[in-house]
Amino acid sequence: MDLSKFEWNLVVRSTTADDFEPLMEIQRKCFPGMPMWTAEQLASQLERFPEGQFVVECDGKVIASCSGLLVNYDDNLEWHNWQKMADGGFIRNHIPGGDTLYGIEIMVDPDYRGMRLSHRLYQARKDLCRRMNVARIIVGGRIPGYHKHADRLTAREYVERVVEKALYDPVLSPQIANGFALQGLISNYLPSDHQSAGYATFLEWKNLEFNRAPTRRYRHSVEPVRIGAVQYQMRAVKDFEEFAHQARYFVDVAGDYKCDFLLFPELFTLQLLSCLPPQRPGSAARALSEFTPQYLELFTEMAISFNTNIIGGSHFVVEDETLYNISYLFRRDGSIEKQYKLHITPSERQWWGVTGGDKVEVFDTDCGPISIQVCYDCEFPEVSRIAAERGANMMFVPFNTDTKLGYLRVRLCAQARCIENHMYVAIAGCTGNLPFVENADIHYAQSAIFTPADVTFARDAIGAEANANVEMVIIHDVDLELLRRHREKGNVTNWRDRRTDMYHVNYNNGNEVRHI
């Protein structure tokens, strides 16, 4: 199957002169009846501060943007005067080396709203502040939902209720969700903005990594990555839409908690067999493969919309008449990768007729290289050795087991892989029952996120753990910098201390044989 048909190419990048026309078109759609910036103003912004201008591009089309400039913080600065702060859109008042990033515009094409694109733009601004050692971001934000409540609420009452989450504002609510603190209310900010009744909010985000002595060397001491794992309850569904509704709930949770990764269990799509006519297991597995296009479209869209890299459990797929068990990685930039299950259990072979893959993949992500090992694969230590040698810091194990003994094989081997290879391992399985679905009728799981066993990590080497056989999501932050230090100076250094003079792994990677 050609995965490129399902991929979205979503990119956050710096603005270029070629973007001016689409940006002006987005302005017309976002701010009807309001004055718009011209190509001359956009060119001035790009000339004076190219680092502060960003766009989001999807499949080659510009769909969102933000603009800003640097100033030096001053309590007496006229933050309330947007026209003056933005210099009428020309930003000739930009100060190279200023300590404050002032955001003058952010906009998302209405056809692409609901995909959390503003979060990506705010993140680009925050990353810029960290790179350039800028102390804060200040924005004056519209409150376009206010006109619906202006007859019964003052502007102050409205923004207070939005902050309390009693009301939702399409601009202020995402700004608060992105870590901005409300500092004040501004009247006559943009008189032509009738939706906001001319009001705006004064918001600030502080860069906690700001270094007040920029001449000193600065380094990150923490590199956190947030992992979520879904313990998924199998239940009968009437159609794919009901399955999609359940899956979307968990991805929505991961988005709300700003997870970098979300792991689903192995073959949780077997749930879809409950809405198909009963048939022999081998035929049922191949019938399940017919849902693959819908599955790929759903998870690609969710990874982008909720800004989370999703390991989509695994799914039966027929390729060239051969049945495989494949785990897909749906990156939050819209791209897709896949890892074939390598080792097939006797039960899978007997009941489903599954064939194993023949390559260990290591996937680059925006949080570093990762490995996916589908259930039984983690019980073969050579696979993790290969992944670790290729740089994997994190391993994701979607599993599906019917009894506690089967589960313990996965769990104990996953914990061993943490210690052997100095990596984090997340496992996620299914619970619940699927009556009348052969070889998938009962499930046992206790999903977890494991760490190496050393004094710098969790006391019992378990970062997070679900209750057994209860549907839930677990979330845990892992620290890649801590992992790096552990590899170099841990109480034990398993990877470094291997006796490769006595033994090693030969890995046949296509035309290349690697000695590990």
N, C-alpha and C positions, 0 to 999 in steps of 0.2 A: 504494500500500500504506500502510495506517495504521500508522505506526511506534509510536504510543502503545500498541498491543497488545503490543509487545515491550519497552517501556521499563520499568525499575525506578526508582521514585522513592526513592532512598536519600539520607537527610539526616542529618548530625550537627548537633544543635542543643542549646540549653540545656534543662534539665529544667523542666517546669511541674507545677502541682498536678494537672493532668489525667492525668499519667503515673503517679501513685502506684499505682493498681490494677494496671496491667500490670507495673510494676516488682516489686510483691510477688509476682505470678504467676511472673515470671522467677526470682525468688529461690527459690520453691518448687521449680522445675525444676532450678535449678543446685545448690542446697545442701539436698538432701533430708535430713531429720532434724536439721538445724542451726537454731539460733535465727534468726528473721528480723526485719528491721526493720518497724516499724509505720508507719502513715501519719503518726503524730505525730512520729516520728524523721525521716522524709523531709521533713516540713514544716519542722522545725527546721533541717535542712541547707539547704533552699532559702531560708529566711528569713535565715540568717546569712552564707551565701556562695553566692549564686545563680550567680555566674560560674564556680564550680568544679564544677558538677553538669551532666553531659552525658548525652544519650541518642542512640542511633542509631535512626532510624525508616525502615522500608521499606514503601512503599505505604500509609502511614498507620498502620502497626503498630510499636510500640516493641519492638525486638529485642535491644538491648544498652544498657548504661549504665556510667557511672563516677561516683564521688563523691570529694570531697577537701576539705581545709581548709588555711589558711595558718598557719604557726607560725614562730617565730624559731629558727634553728639553734643547737643547744647540744649539745656532746659528751656532756653528762650527761643529756640528755633521755631519757626511757624509751621509746626507739624500739621496743624489744622488746615493750612492753605495748600491744597493739592496742586493748584495751578502754579503756585510759586515753587513748591518743592520739585515738581516735575519740569519746571522751566517751560511750561506750555508744551511739553513733550519733547523738547530738544536736549534736555539734561546737560546744558552747558555749564551748570553748577556742580557737575561731578568732580569729586576730589579724589584723585588717585592716592591710595593709602589711607583713606578715611576709615573710621572705626565702626560705622553704621551703614548697613545696607537698607536703603529706602526702596520699598516695592511700590512702583507707580502703576502697575497694571498686571492683571492675570485674567485670562479668558479661555473658555472651553467652548468649542463648537457645540451648539445645542443638540446636534444629531449624535454626539458622542458623550453626553453627560451621563452620570451614573457609573462611570468606569474609574472613578477616583483619580482622574488625570491631574487634578489640582494637587493631590498628595505628591505625585511625582515631581511636579514643578516646585512645590515647597521644599521637597527633599533636595532638589538640585540647588536651590538657594542656600539651604543649610550646609550642604557639602561645600559650596563655594566659600561660605563664611569660615568653615574649618580650614580649608586650603589656604585662604588668604589671611587667616588670623583676624577676622572681623568680629567685633564683640556682640553684635545684635542685628536683628532684622526688625524694622519698623514698617508697618503698613497702615494705611487708612482704608478701611474696608467698607464697601457699600452694605446696606441692609435691605436688599430688594424685596424681601417679604413683608416689610413694615407696612406698606400701603394697604394690605389686607386687614390690618389691625389698628390703623391710625385713628379710626373713629371711636375706639374705646380704650386705647392704651397710649400713653406718652412714649416717646422714643426710648427714654430711660427704662420704663417698665418693660417695653418690648425686648430690649437687649438683655435685661436681667433674666427674663423668662427663657430666652434662647440659651444663655449661659447655664441656666438651671435645667436645660433640656425639656422644659415644658412646651416650648415651641421650636420649630425648625426653620432656620433661615438658610437659603441656598449658598450664601457667601460666608456669613459669620459662623455657622455651625461647622463647616469644614476647617475654617481657620482655627477654631478652638480645638478641634480634633487633632490638628497638626501641631499642637503645642504652643500656640500663641495665647498670651494673657491679655485680657481686656484692661486697658489703662484709662480709657475715657471715651466720651461721646462728643462728636464734633457736629455742630450745626452749620448750615450753609456751606457744606464741603463741596458739593457739586449741585448747584441749584437746578440744573436741567434734569437731574436724576429724580423723576417723579415717583418711581417705585420706592425709593428710599426717603421720599419727602425732603430731599436735600441733605439728610443726615449721613454720617459715617461713623465708624468706630475707630478708635486709635488703639492698635494692638502691637505687642512686642514679643519677640522670641529672643532669648538670651543664649549665646554660645557658651556652654559650660566649659569648653576646651580653649577658650580665649586665653592667650598668653600675654600678660601685660609686659613681659620683657622679651620682645620679639627677637632680640639679638641672641638669646640663648637657644640651644638646640631643643626642639620640642618633639616628643614622640608619644604615640598612643600607648597607654598601659592596659587598655581593655579593648577587645574586638568582639563585642557580643553578637551572637546570632540567635534569633528566636525560632524555636522549633515547636510545631504543634503536631500531635498524633491523634487520629480519630479511632476510638474503639466503637465500631459500627455495628448496630443491631440489624441482623437480617430479619426481614419481614416480607410478607407477600405484598406485591404492588400490582396495580391494575394495568399500568402502561409505563412507557419511558418517562413521561412527564412527571409522574409521581416519584419515580426514582430520582429524576433531576431535582425535584423540589427538596428531597431529603439531602442530597449531596450539597446543594447550594446553601442550605442552612449551615453546614459545618464550615464551608469556605467563607461564608459571611462572618462567622465567629472568628476565624483566623484573621480575616481582614480587620475586624474591629480591634483585635489584640495585636495587630501589626506583626504577625508572624512572617518570618522570612521563608519558612518552609512549612508545608502541611502534608502529612503522610496519611494516606488511606490504606486499608488492608488489601491483602492478596485476594483476587477473585471476588471482591464484594459485588461485582456486577452479576454474579450468579443469581442475585435477587431478581433479575429480569426474567429468569426462567419461570418464575411463578406466574407470569402473564402470557406464557406460551403454552400451546397444547402439550400434554405429556408425551415424551418420546424417549428412546433409548439414550443413555448417557452420552455416547459418542456423537449421536446426531444432535443432541441438545447442545453440546459444546460448540458444534459448528453453526447451529442456529443462533447461538449467542453472539457469534462473530458478526452477524448481520447488523448488530447495533453499533458496530465500531465507528462509522462516520458520525452518528449522533453523539456518541461518547466523546470523540475527539473534539467535535465542535463545542460541546458543552464545557469541557474542562479547559480548553484554550481560552474561551470567553471568560470563564470564571477567574483564571489565573491573572488575566489582565484587569478585569473589573475590580477584583479585591486585592490586587497588588501583592500576590503571594505565589511563590514557586510551589507547585503542587506535584507531589509524587502520587499519581492517580491509582494507587493500589496496583492491581494487575487485571488483565482482561484476556479472554481467549480470542485469538485472531488467526484466521486462515490465510496463509500466504503460499501461493503456488501449490494449492491442494494440501498443504501440510498445516497441522494445528499446532500453534505455539501459545505459550503463556507469557505475555509481554507486560512489562511495567513501563509506563510512559512518564517522562518528566515534562511537565508543562511549565516552562519558564514564564515569569511575569512580563517578559518583553514580547511574548507571543510565539516564541520558538518552541519546538517539540523535539525530544530525543526519546530513545527507547532502549531498554535492556531486556533481552530475552532471558527467561529462566533457563539456567544451564543444566541443573541436575533435576531430573524428573523422578518423583517418588513412585514406588511400585503401584500405589493406588491410582495416581494420575495416569500412569501408563495403561493400567488395566481397565479403568472406567472410562477415561476420556480419550485415550489415544494421543497424548501430548508428546511432541518431540522437543528436545532440548536445543538451546542455542549453542554457539561456539565461540563467543567473544566476551571478554570482561571489559565493560565500558567504564570510563571515568569521565564525568561530565563537568565542564566548567560552568560555574554559576556566578552571580554577582556577590556571593558570599564564599567563594572559593570552590575548589574541586570536591565533588561528592561521588559516592558509589551507591548503586542500588543492587541489593542482593535479595532475590525473591525467595523467601521462606527457607526451603531446604538448602539453598546455596550457601547460607551463612554457616551451615554445619560442616563445610569443607574449608579448612583454614587457608588453603593455598589461594583461594579466590580473594580473600581479604589481603593476603600478602601482596598479590599482584596489584590490587587497588591502592594499597598504601605506598608501594614503590612508585606508583604513578602520581602520587601526591594527594590522594583523598584524605581529607580531614574528618569527614562525616560519612557515616554509612546508614542507609535507610533500608529497613527490612520489612516489607509488607508480608504478613503471614496469614495463613488460614489453617487452623488446627481444630480437630473435633474433640479431643480429650486433653486432660491436664498433662498427661505424660507427653503427648505430642507437643504441647505448648512448652513444656520444660526443656525439651530438646532445643527448640529455637532460642528460648531465653538464655539458657546457660551457655550455649555456643556464642550468642551475640555478646554476652558479657566477657567471654574469653577473648573475642576479637578486639574489644576495647583495650584490654591489657596487653595483648601481643603486639598491637600495631599503633598504640597511642592515638586512638581516635574516639570520637563520640558515635554512639549507635542508637538509633531510634527504631523501635519495633511497634507495629500496629496490627491488630487482628480483629476478627469478627466475633460477635456474640449473637445470641438468639437462635432461632430455629427457622428452617424452611421446609415445612411438611411436604412430603411427596416429591421433593427434588432429590433424586438419588445422588449419593456421595457428597451432598452438601446440606444434609438435613439437620445436623447438630454442630455447634461451634463452642469452643472454649478459648478465652483470651484474657490476658492481663497486660495491656500495652504499657510501654515504659520507654524512658530515655536514659541511657546508661553513660557513665563517664569512666575514664581510667580510675584505678584504685590507688590513690596516693593522697597525701595529706592536703594537697591544694584543692581537691575536688570534694564532692559530697561524701559524707562520712561512710556511707554504705555503698558508694559508687553508683547510686541511683539518683539521677537528677529529678525525675518525676515518674510517678507510677499510677496507673488507673486502678480502681477497684475491679476485682475479677468479675467478668461477665455482666458489667453494667455499662450501658451506652453512655459515653462521655468523651470529652476532649481533654487531653493533658497538654500543658504548655511549659516550656522550660528554656531559659537563656543559657547558651553555652558560650565559652570564652575561647576564641581561637588563639589569642596571645598566651593565655594560660597553658593551652595545649602545646604550643611551640616551646615554652620554657620547660614543660614537663618532659618533652622529648629530649631536650638537651641536658637537663640537670635534675631529672626525677630521682627518687630514691632507688628505682630500678629503671634501666634503659633497655627494655627488651629488644627493640628494633636494632639498636646499635650493637648489642651483645650477641646477636645471632652468630653461630659458628658456621659461616658460609665456607670455611675451609673443610668442613665435614659434610655439609648438606646444603642444597639450594633447590629452588623451584625453577624448572625449565618451562617457560610459557611460550606456546606456539601462537603468535599473534599474526595470522595470515602468512606473509612471506618472511616474517621476522621471528627468530627465536630469542627470547629474553631470558637471562640467567639472574634470578632474584635470590 
